Amino acid sequence: MNLRDLRYLLAVAEHGHFGRAAEACGISQPTLSVQIRRLEEELGVALFERGGKAVAPTPACDRLLGHVRAAVAEADAILAVARGLRDPLAGRFRLGIIPTLAPYLLPLVFAPLRAALPALEVEPWEDQTAALLERLRVHELDAALLATETDGPDLQSMALFDEPFLAALPPDHRLLARDSVAEEELAEDILVLADGHCLRDQALAACGRSGALGGALRASSLPTLLNMVAAGYGTTLIPALAVGVAQDAGIALRPLAARAGRTVRIVWRARFPQRAAVEAVGEVIATRLRSFAAGAAAGTI
């Protein structure tokens, strides 16, 4: 039994399919199948139920998966410590980022990150907050860019920049006559993202609404939400980094009277050995966004 085979086991368990697991591992499906068979023979238990195209972990496999994940995570930690001792600002850096931030922030910061940290290979992973935190805790990510505070002694965070919200209105909306819009005025016809997006809860809280919206639209992505606003279905709040996309969709924007917004943070495991890399990445992002934050505060976005 070796770490490579344990990684193969985790890949099959995650993908539920030998072909997709083999692709993720960068090997052929026959090779993967042979290695899993050998691991089953060595352990003396069947690890997967094979039926048709899909595979499912056996009860024995379910019992072992926690130990396997822990073993692989510890091995990765050993490698990370060794790499950090050589050069904390070199190697792969897996960075999670929420969907309402990724498409607008990444184009702004990737070039500065490459220029400031040329030996660090930043690999972005886009997902919702809960999924990113889970991946962070099981060592599948090194850090994550989030717009909410995190709980628990196992995680640490550093605030990077404040991002204000703007009122996004259809071209003929009654609130366009205002120079600024009070957040509660949007509550009547506000459209929000689906459950799981932190922007949904932040928008509702800013407008004084609870999570109960009856039959209101719950979009799966911010672009969908913007298209619905542009079509006249209602209003919403958008983070300021998405201003350009909103304007391209024909949406009118107004500042908010109470200047509601969110704080973007970088989050990492408290015991992560490459804290220097986390802080370096965070500083590059914060520096790149300082002028944006100042412009947003002055109303010159």
C-alpha positions in Angstrom: 0.0 0.0 0.0 1.3 3.4 -0.9 0.2 7.0 -1.0 -0.4 6.9 -4.8 -2.9 4.1 -4.4 -4.7 5.9 -1.5 -5.0 8.9 -3.8 -6.5 6.7 -6.4 -9.0 5.4 -3.9 -10.1 8.9 -2.9 -10.5 9.9 -6.6 -12.8 7.0 -7.3 -14.8 7.6 -4.2 -15.2 11.3 -5.1 -16.1 10.9 -8.8 -18.1 7.6 -8.5 -16.7 6.7 -11.9 -13.4 5.0 -12.9 -13.1 6.9 -16.1 -13.5 10.4 -14.5 -11.3 9.4 -11.6 -8.5 8.2 -14.0 -8.7 11.4 -15.9 -8.4 13.4 -12.6 -5.4 11.3 -11.6 -3.7 11.7 -15.1 -3.6 7.9 -15.8 -5.5 5.5 -17.9 -8.7 3.8 -16.7 -7.2 0.3 -17.0 -4.2 1.3 -14.9 -6.5 2.8 -12.2 -8.7 -0.3 -12.1 -5.7 -2.6 -11.7 -4.3 -0.5 -8.9 -7.6 -0.5 -7.1 -7.9 -4.3 -7.5 -4.4 -4.7 -6.0 -5.3 -2.4 -3.1 -8.4 -4.5 -2.4 -6.4 -7.7 -2.5 -3.8 -6.2 -0.1 -6.5 -4.9 2.3 -8.6 -8.1 2.0 -11.9 -6.2 1.4 -13.9 -5.0 -1.5 -13.7 -1.2 -1.8 -16.3 -0.4 -4.5 -19.5 -1.9 -5.8 -19.2 -2.0 -9.6 -22.4 -1.9 -11.6 -22.7 -0.4 -15.0 -20.8 2.8 -15.5 -21.1 4.0 -11.9 -19.3 2.7 -8.8 -20.2 3.2 -5.1 -18.0 2.8 -2.0 -18.8 -0.4 0.0 -19.5 -0.1 3.7 -15.9 -1.3 4.3 -14.6 1.6 2.1 -16.8 4.1 4.0 -15.1 2.9 7.2 -11.7 3.4 5.7 -12.2 6.7 3.9 -11.6 8.9 7.0 -8.3 7.2 7.7 -7.3 7.5 4.1 -8.0 11.2 3.9 -6.1 11.8 7.1 -3.1 9.8 5.8 -3.0 11.7 2.5 -3.5 15.0 4.2 -0.6 14.3 6.6 1.6 13.3 3.7 0.7 16.5 1.9 1.5 18.5 5.0 4.9 16.9 5.2 5.6 17.9 1.6 4.2 21.4 2.2 6.5 21.9 5.2 9.5 20.7 3.3 8.6 23.0 0.4 8.1 25.9 2.7 11.5 25.3 4.3 13.0 25.5 0.8 11.0 28.5 -0.4 7.6 29.5 1.1 6.8 31.5 -2.0 7.3 28.7 -4.5 5.2 25.8 -5.7 1.5 25.2 -6.1 -1.0 27.4 -4.2 -4.6 26.3 -4.4 -6.9 29.3 -3.8 -10.6 28.9 -3.4 -12.9 31.8 -4.4 -16.6 32.4 -4.2 -18.6 32.7 -7.5 -19.8 36.3 -6.9 -16.1 37.4 -6.7 -14.1 35.1 -9.0 -15.0 36.4 -12.5 -14.5 40.0 -11.5 -11.5 39.9 -9.2 -9.3 37.3 -10.9 -8.7 39.3 -14.1 -7.6 42.2 -11.9 -5.1 40.3 -9.7 -3.6 37.5 -11.8 -1.0 39.6 -13.5 0.1 41.3 -10.3 0.3 38.0 -8.6 2.5 36.5 -11.4 4.7 39.6 -11.3 5.1 39.8 -7.5 5.3 36.0 -6.9 6.7 34.4 -10.1 7.6 31.1 -8.4 4.1 30.6 -6.9 1.6 28.8 -9.1 -1.8 30.1 -8.0 -4.5 27.6 -8.9 -8.1 29.1 -8.5 -11.0 26.9 -7.5 -14.5 28.5 -7.7 -17.3 27.3 -5.4 -19.7 28.4 -2.7 -18.6 29.3 0.8 -19.5 26.1 2.5 -17.9 23.9 -0.1 -14.7 26.0 0.0 -14.5 25.8 3.8 -14.9 22.0 3.6 -12.1 21.7 1.0 -9.9 24.0 3.1 -10.4 21.8 6.2 -9.6 18.6 4.3 -6.5 20.1 2.8 -7.8 20.3 -0.8 -7.2 24.1 -0.7 -4.5 26.2 0.8 -6.6 29.3 1.3 -9.9 30.8 0.2 -11.2 34.3 -0.7 -14.5 34.7 1.1 -16.9 37.5 1.9 -18.1 36.2 5.3 -16.4 35.8 8.7 -15.4 32.3 9.7 -15.8 30.5 13.0 -13.6 28.0 14.7 -10.1 27.9 16.1 -8.9 25.8 13.2 -9.1 28.7 10.7 -7.5 32.2 10.5 -8.4 35.1 8.3 -7.1 38.5 7.1 -9.3 41.3 5.8 -8.2 42.4 2.3 -10.6 45.1 1.1 -14.2 46.4 1.5 -16.5 46.1 -1.4 -19.7 48.3 -1.4 -23.0 47.1 -2.9 -24.9 49.1 -5.5 -28.6 49.1 -6.3 -29.1 47.5 -9.7 -32.3 48.7 -11.4 -34.1 48.1 -14.7 -33.9 51.0 -17.2 -37.4 52.3 -16.4 -37.5 51.7 -12.7 -39.2 54.3 -10.4 -36.1 54.6 -8.2 -34.0 55.9 -11.0 -35.1 59.4 -10.1 -33.1 59.2 -6.9 -29.4 60.1 -6.6 -29.1 57.3 -4.0 -31.4 54.5 -3.0 -32.3 53.5 0.6 -31.7 49.7 0.9 -35.2 49.1 2.3 -36.7 50.6 -0.9 -35.5 47.6 -2.8 -37.2 45.1 -0.6 -40.5 45.2 -2.5 -39.2 43.6 -5.7 -35.7 42.4 -4.9 -34.3 39.4 -6.7 -31.6 37.2 -5.0 -29.3 34.3 -5.6 -30.2 30.8 -4.6 -29.5 29.4 -1.1 -25.8 28.8 -0.4 -24.5 32.1 -1.9 -23.4 34.5 0.8 -24.4 37.4 -1.4 -28.0 36.3 -1.0 -28.0 36.6 2.7 -26.1 39.8 2.6 -28.5 41.4 0.1 -31.5 40.4 2.2 -30.0 41.6 5.4 -29.1 45.0 3.8 -32.7 45.4 2.7 -34.2 44.4 6.0 -35.7 41.1 4.6 -35.6 37.6 6.1 -34.9 34.5 4.1 -38.6 34.0 3.2 -39.3 35.4 -0.3 -42.2 33.2 -1.4 -42.1 32.7 -5.1 -39.4 35.2 -5.9 -36.7 34.3 -8.3 -33.6 32.6 -6.9 -30.9 32.7 -9.6 -28.0 30.3 -9.6 -25.5 32.9 -10.7 -24.9 36.6 -10.7 -25.0 36.9 -14.5 -28.5 35.3 -14.5 -29.6 37.7 -11.8 -28.4 40.7 -13.8 -30.1 39.5 -17.0 -33.4 39.2 -15.1 -33.0 42.7 -13.7 -32.2 44.1 -17.2 -35.4 42.4 -18.4 -37.4 44.3 -15.8 -38.2 41.4 -13.4 -37.1 43.3 -10.4 -34.1 44.9 -8.6 -31.1 43.6 -6.8 -27.9 44.5 -5.0 -24.5 43.9 -6.8 -21.0 44.0 -5.5 -19.1 46.9 -6.9 -16.6 44.8 -8.8 -19.4 43.6 -11.1 -20.3 47.2 -12.2 -18.9 46.8 -15.7 -20.9 43.6 -16.3 -24.1 45.2 -15.0 -23.6 48.3 -17.2 -23.0 46.1 -20.3 -26.3 44.4 -19.6 -28.1 47.7 -19.7 -28.7 48.0 -16.0 -28.9 51.3 -14.2 -26.9 51.6 -11.0 -27.3 53.8 -8.0 -25.3 54.1 -4.7 -26.9 53.0 -1.5 -27.8 55.5 1.1 -26.4 53.4 4.0 -23.4 52.2 2.0 -24.0 48.5 2.6 -21.2 46.2 1.5 -19.1 43.3 2.3 -15.5 42.6 3.4 -13.4 40.2 1.3 -11.1 38.1 3.4 -8.4 35.5 2.8 -8.9 32.4 5.0 -6.5 29.6 5.8 -5.9 26.8 8.2 -4.3 27.9 11.5 -1.6 25.2 11.2 -0.9 25.7 7.5 2.9 25.8 7.2 3.0 28.3 4.3 1.5 31.2 6.0 4.1 33.5 4.3 2.5 32.5 1.0 -1.0 33.3 2.2 0.1 36.7 3.5 2.0 37.5 0.3 -1.0 36.6 -1.9 -3.3 38.6 0.4 -1.1 41.6 0.3 -0.9 41.6 -3.5 -4.7 41.4 -3.8 -5.2 44.1 -1.1 -2.7 46.4 -2.8 -4.3 46.0 -6.2 -7.8 46.7 -4.8 -6.9 49.7 -2.6 -7.4 52.2 -5.3 -10.7 50.5 -6.2 -11.9 50.7 -2.6 -10.9 54.4 -2.3 -12.8 55.2 -5.5 -15.8 53.2 -4.3 -15.9 55.1 -1.1 -15.8 58.4 -3.0 -18.6 57.3 -5.3 -16.3 57.4 -8.4 -16.6 53.7 -9.4 
